[in-house]
Amino acid sequence: MANPIRLLIVEDNADLSANLAEFFDSEAYILDFAHDGLVALHLLATNTYDVIVLDVMLPGVSGFGLCQRIRQDLGSSTPIIMMTAKDQIEDKAEAFEEGADDYLVKPFHLRELALRIQALHRRHTTPSRVLVAGVLQYAPDTLSCHVGGKSITLTGRSADILHFLVQSYPKMVSYDQLSQLLWAEKEVEAQTLRTHVYLLRKQLQDAFGSAMIKTIHGRGYRLDPPQA
C-alpha cells in the first residue's frame, strides 16, 4: 500500500469540516484541521504535510494572506489548494499570485477535491527528469538549465532547441531536424532558425559565460558544453 497523504485542512465552517473528515476517513489519508490562520501556522511549523487545503474566508487573516505567509514566512513549498465561493477571475489571480497551486470554487464535489489532492501530491513527489550533456543539466519539466552552481530558466523556442540538442548530444542536429521539431510541416526561412539559435546562444553566454552551441557549417548544430 502507498504511503498515506497527509493533509492539513484549514476551514472554519464546522459542517464542511465534518463532511471533509468523514469523506477522507480512510487509510489513504492522515488529517489535521485548523479553524484559523494562527492554528494553521503553528501546525505547519511543527509538522510536515503533503497537501494543504485552504479556505479563503477565514477569521482574522484571510486565506490569501495565509497563503502568502506560508510561502514567504515559512518558506514552504507544500502544494496548496484554495477553496472558496469567490469565482471571479480577479480572486483566482490573487490566489495564484500569493502562491496557490490550485483553486476550487464552492460548492464542489468532494470526489473532485480528492482527485485534485491526489494529482498535486503525485506531481510534487515525482522527481523531475533531468537530461545531462557533459557538465550541463537540463530539466524539461521546469525548463531549467544548470551548469555548476548557476542556472537559467528558458522559455519558448529556446527551451525546445536546447531540449533537442541535449537529447541528441554528442551527435549533431541537422537544420531540417530542428525545423521539423519547431514548426512541423510549416515552411520557414533558414534565417528564422538562425535567429532563434542566436538568441539561445546569447542566453547561455550571459548565464554561463559560454554559448555552448557549435555550428557545423552547411549541416546543423551540436551542443558543445564547457569542460568540467
C-alpha positions as CSV (number, residue, x, y, z in Angstrom):
1,M,0.0,0.0,0.0
2,A,1.3,3.5,-0.8
3,N,2.1,5.9,2.0
4,P,-1.0,7.9,3.1
5,I,-1.3,11.5,2.0
6,R,-1.0,13.8,5.0
7,L,-3.5,16.7,4.7
8,L,-3.8,20.0,6.5
9,I,-7.4,21.3,6.0
10,V,-7.8,25.0,7.1
11,E,-11.6,25.6,7.3
12,D,-13.7,27.5,9.9
13,N,-17.0,26.1,8.8
14,A,-17.8,23.2,11.2
15,D,-20.3,21.5,8.9
16,L,-17.9,21.4,6.0
17,S,-15.0,20.3,8.2
18,A,-17.2,17.4,9.4
19,N,-18.0,16.4,5.8
20,L,-14.4,16.5,4.8
21,A,-13.4,14.5,7.9
22,E,-15.9,11.8,7.0
23,F,-15.0,11.7,3.3
24,F,-11.3,11.4,3.9
25,D,-11.6,8.9,6.7
26,S,-9.6,6.2,5.2
27,E,-6.1,4.7,5.4
28,A,-5.2,6.7,2.3
29,Y,-5.1,10.0,4.3
30,I,-3.9,11.4,7.6
31,L,-5.9,14.6,8.5
32,D,-5.2,17.6,10.6
33,F,-7.7,20.5,10.9
34,A,-7.2,24.2,11.7
35,H,-10.1,26.7,12.1
36,D,-8.0,29.8,11.6
37,G,-4.6,31.0,10.3
38,L,-2.8,31.1,13.6
39,V,-3.6,27.4,14.3
40,A,-2.6,26.6,10.7
41,L,0.8,28.3,11.0
42,H,1.5,26.5,14.3
43,L,0.7,23.1,12.7
44,L,2.8,23.9,9.7
45,A,5.8,25.0,11.8
46,T,5.7,21.7,13.8
47,N,4.5,19.1,11.2
48,T,5.1,18.1,7.6
49,Y,2.2,17.9,5.2
50,D,1.8,16.6,1.6
51,V,-1.0,19.0,0.6
52,I,-2.7,22.0,2.3
53,V,-6.5,22.6,1.6
54,L,-7.1,26.3,2.4
55,D,-10.4,28.2,2.7
56,V,-10.3,31.8,1.6
57,M,-12.8,33.3,4.1
58,L,-11.2,32.7,7.5
59,P,-11.5,34.6,10.7
60,G,-8.6,37.1,11.2
61,V,-6.1,36.7,8.3
62,S,-7.7,35.7,5.0
63,G,-6.7,32.6,3.1
64,F,-4.9,34.8,0.6
65,G,-2.8,36.3,3.4
66,L,-2.2,32.9,5.0
67,C,-1.0,31.5,1.7
68,Q,1.4,34.4,1.3
69,R,2.8,33.7,4.9
70,I,3.1,30.0,4.2
71,R,5.2,30.8,1.2
72,Q,7.2,33.7,2.4
73,D,7.5,33.4,6.2
74,L,7.7,29.7,6.5
75,G,9.4,29.2,3.1
76,S,7.1,26.2,2.5
77,S,6.6,24.7,-1.0
78,T,3.9,22.3,0.1
79,P,1.1,22.3,-2.6
80,I,-1.9,24.5,-1.7
81,I,-5.5,24.1,-2.9
82,M,-7.6,27.1,-2.2
83,M,-11.4,26.6,-1.9
84,T,-13.9,29.5,-1.9
85,A,-17.2,30.7,-3.1
86,K,-15.4,33.6,-4.9
87,D,-15.4,32.7,-8.6
88,Q,-14.2,35.9,-10.2
89,I,-11.0,35.8,-12.3
90,E,-9.5,38.5,-10.0
91,D,-9.9,36.3,-7.0
92,K,-8.3,33.4,-8.8
93,A,-5.5,35.6,-10.0
94,E,-4.8,36.8,-6.4
95,A,-4.7,33.2,-5.1
96,F,-2.1,32.2,-7.7
97,E,-0.1,35.3,-7.1
98,E,0.1,34.5,-3.4
99,G,1.4,31.0,-4.2
100,A,-1.6,28.7,-4.5
101,D,-1.2,25.7,-6.8
102,D,-4.9,25.1,-7.4
103,Y,-8.3,26.8,-6.9
104,L,-11.6,25.1,-6.3
105,V,-14.9,27.0,-6.3
106,K,-17.6,26.1,-3.8
107,P,-19.9,24.2,-3.9
108,F,-17.8,21.3,-5.3
109,H,-18.0,17.5,-5.3
110,L,-15.7,16.0,-2.6
111,R,-14.6,13.5,-5.2
112,E,-13.2,16.3,-7.3
113,L,-11.3,17.7,-4.3
114,A,-9.8,14.2,-3.7
115,L,-8.7,13.9,-7.4
116,R,-7.0,17.3,-7.2
117,I,-5.3,16.5,-4.0
118,Q,-4.0,13.2,-5.5
119,A,-2.8,15.0,-8.6
120,L,-0.9,17.7,-6.7
121,H,0.6,15.1,-4.4
122,R,1.7,13.0,-7.4
123,R,3.3,15.9,-9.2
124,H,5.0,17.1,-6.0
125,T,6.6,13.8,-5.1
126,T,7.6,12.6,-8.6
127,P,11.3,13.5,-9.2
128,S,11.8,15.8,-12.3
129,R,13.6,14.1,-15.2
130,V,17.0,15.6,-15.8
131,L,18.9,15.3,-19.1
132,V,22.7,15.5,-18.9
133,A,25.2,16.6,-21.5
134,G,28.7,16.9,-20.0
135,V,28.5,19.5,-17.2
136,L,25.2,20.8,-18.5
137,Q,21.9,19.6,-16.9
138,Y,18.5,20.3,-18.3
139,A,15.2,19.6,-16.6
140,P,12.4,19.5,-19.2
141,D,9.6,19.7,-16.6
142,T,10.8,23.0,-15.2
143,L,12.7,24.3,-18.4
144,S,15.7,25.0,-16.2
145,C,19.3,24.6,-17.3
146,H,22.2,24.2,-14.8
147,V,25.9,24.4,-15.2
148,G,27.9,24.2,-12.0
149,G,26.2,26.4,-9.4
150,K,24.5,28.6,-12.0
151,S,21.1,28.2,-13.6
152,I,18.7,29.7,-16.1
153,T,15.1,29.1,-17.0
154,L,14.3,29.0,-20.7
155,T,11.0,29.6,-22.5
156,G,9.5,29.1,-25.9
157,R,11.8,28.1,-28.8
158,S,14.9,28.5,-26.8
159,A,13.7,25.7,-24.5
160,D,12.7,23.5,-27.4
161,I,16.0,23.9,-29.2
162,L,18.1,23.2,-26.1
163,H,16.0,20.2,-25.2
164,F,16.6,18.6,-28.6
165,L,20.3,19.4,-28.6
166,V,20.8,17.9,-25.1
167,Q,18.8,14.8,-26.2
168,S,21.0,14.4,-29.2
169,Y,24.3,15.1,-27.5
170,P,27.1,14.4,-28.6
171,K,25.6,14.0,-32.0
172,M,24.8,16.8,-34.4
173,V,21.3,18.0,-35.1
174,S,20.6,19.0,-38.7
175,Y,18.9,22.2,-39.8
176,D,16.0,20.1,-41.2
177,Q,15.6,18.1,-37.9
178,L,15.4,21.3,-35.9
179,S,13.0,23.0,-38.3
180,Q,10.7,19.9,-38.3
181,L,10.8,19.9,-34.5
182,L,9.9,23.6,-34.2
183,W,7.5,24.1,-37.0
184,A,6.4,20.7,-38.2
185,E,5.2,20.9,-41.8
186,K,5.2,24.8,-41.9
187,E,7.7,26.3,-44.2
188,V,10.1,28.8,-42.6
189,E,13.1,30.7,-43.8
190,A,16.5,29.5,-42.7
191,Q,17.2,32.9,-41.2
192,T,14.3,32.3,-38.7
193,L,16.0,29.2,-37.3
194,R,19.4,31.0,-37.1
195,T,17.8,33.9,-35.2
196,H,16.3,31.5,-32.6
197,V,19.7,29.7,-32.2
198,Y,21.4,33.1,-31.9
199,L,19.0,34.1,-29.1
200,L,19.6,30.8,-27.2
201,R,23.4,31.2,-27.6
202,K,23.1,34.7,-26.1
203,Q,21.1,33.5,-23.2
204,L,23.6,30.7,-22.4
205,Q,26.5,33.1,-22.9
206,D,25.0,35.6,-20.5
207,A,24.2,33.0,-17.9
208,F,27.2,30.7,-18.0
209,G,29.9,32.5,-20.0
210,S,29.7,30.0,-22.8
211,A,27.4,30.0,-25.9
212,M,27.7,26.1,-25.9
213,I,26.2,25.7,-29.4
214,K,28.6,24.9,-32.3
215,T,27.6,25.4,-35.9
216,I,28.5,22.5,-38.2
217,H,28.8,24.6,-41.4
218,G,26.2,23.6,-44.0
219,R,24.8,20.8,-41.9
220,G,23.4,21.9,-38.5
221,Y,24.3,22.4,-34.8
222,R,25.9,20.4,-32.0
223,L,25.9,21.1,-28.3
224,D,29.4,22.0,-27.1
225,P,29.3,22.3,-23.2
226,P,32.3,23.7,-21.4
227,Q,34.8,21.2,-20.0
228,A,34.5,20.3,-16.3
